[in-house]
Amino acid sequence: MAINEILVISMFLTFIVFLFTGIPIAYVLAGVGILFGGIGYLSDLHLDTFTGLDLNVLGLSVSRIFSLMENWVLVALPMFIFMGLMLDKSGVAERMMMAMQELFGRVRGGLGITVTLIGIILAASTGIIGASVVLLGLLSIPAMMKQNYSKTFATGIVCSAGCLGILIPPSIMLVIMADQLALSVGDLFTAAVFPGLMLGVVYLAYILGLSFFKPEVAPAPENRRPLTAKVLVEVFKAILPTLVLIIAVLGSIFAGIATPTEASGVGALGATILAAMNKKLNFKVFHEVLMASYKTTAYIFAIFIGATIFSLVLRELGGDEFISSMLTGLPFGPYGVLFVILAIVFLLGFLLDWIEITLIVLPLLAPVVAGLDFGIGAVNGLDQPVLVWFVMLIAVTLQTSFLTPPVGFALFYLKGVCPPEIKLTDIYKGVVPFIILQLLGLGALIMYPEVALWLPSMVYGK
């Protein structure tokens, strides 16, 4: 094995080891990058069999970091984060929960349906996983326990519904993916609509089916009030403000009226207006949202900086060529290689957050997939349809990373707001069926790329 390959493998192993030390991930990425930059430099000096890494390479990271700060697309990140957090404070979710409970509360499993539908709506208006899971947990878990729902069933519904925001646009993950692969944010947003809705529909079908065949997991409500026109009007009034915001943000992007960055500003303003309309906006709330947006954005950009140093050294050590040759050398054909890649991403989801996978792994794997022939062909309006489809596959796979221990953030978000009688093991058991449903959705997307590619071809096709 060549010294380059040994260093690449050692770099990944060192990174994984340091993950378990509790050191912030941004410091781990940057530190391991600098460490192996030095090791590569010493190897270049003393080993005749190794060439190609100069310490001046680390200086390139400075210009890359400056380019991050000047990136117009990434300006959308803090605005979308602000929009999601402000909506969390605006009270619209509480209004929707109360109104939709009246609509579906008389159906067996109706509370689960309500939570999932609100999760879909919140996903299309916030994209902030933590806010959605915490909010849905606070609003629905006590009601489900009062109605004698199974603990595992209730927690699984909340976790899965709250995580849809990472896939359904406007997703901050898709913004970062577009930046990393030089793809259009609008293309990824339109491509993600049907895969995200597909998962939502699968969840709804599972909730209805399980509630029907196993009534004990979701007992029928005792007091069933008749469905009246007044209830329908209340539901419409509760959903309308959020729908207007979704149309203003996503509609302006899909119609070509605004760029994603401009639309993110519209979304931030719209969320603030909704909070004011619901009399939830004051200086304290505004300050809390502003500081939370600042901290979340700083966290993401710190990882950006660490990942920039890590990936720069990894590439100079020949990591991209090594990974490419290893994958393309597999005797499985294009779909076999794709399966191996998705399996790697799925397993990494047990250890890494989606941000690290997106910033480190995705840029290394995407060129491999782009060079394979999947028989997709040209798609109107898309320059790189295979890459757009591949990003959707990765995005659906990363849905599982929020539900798989030990790094499944949704599990711990929910545990923090659950009643004490709900144990972490109940949450673990509850998410297993939904992880399986996500993998089934992934399989459907592999078999039918049109699920992701049809809408972009209609919106942007000439």
Protein Blocks (a to p, Z undefined) as FASTA:
>chain_A
ZZklmmmmmmmmmmmmmmmnopafklmmmmmmmmmmmmmmmmmmmmmkbghiafklmmmm
mmmmmmmmmmmklmmmmmmmmmmmmmmmnommmmmmmmmmmmmmmpghklmmmmmmmmmm
mmmmnopaklmmmmmmmmmmmmmmmnopafklmmmmmmmmmmmmmmmccdfklmmmmmmn
opafklmmmmmmmmmmmmmmmmmmmmmmmmmmmmmlmccdfbdcdddfklmmmmmmmmmm
mmmmmmmmmmmmmnomacfklmmmmmmmmmmmmmmmnopacfklmmmmmmmmmmmmmmmm
mmmmmmmmmmmmmmmnommmmmmmmmmmpcnbjmlmmmmmmmmmmmmmmmmcfklmmmmm
mmmmmmmmmmpcehnopaehiablmlmmmmmmmmmmmmmmmmpcfklmklmmmmmmgcfk
lcfklmmmmmmmmmmmmmmmmmmmmmmmmlmmmmmmmmmpZZ
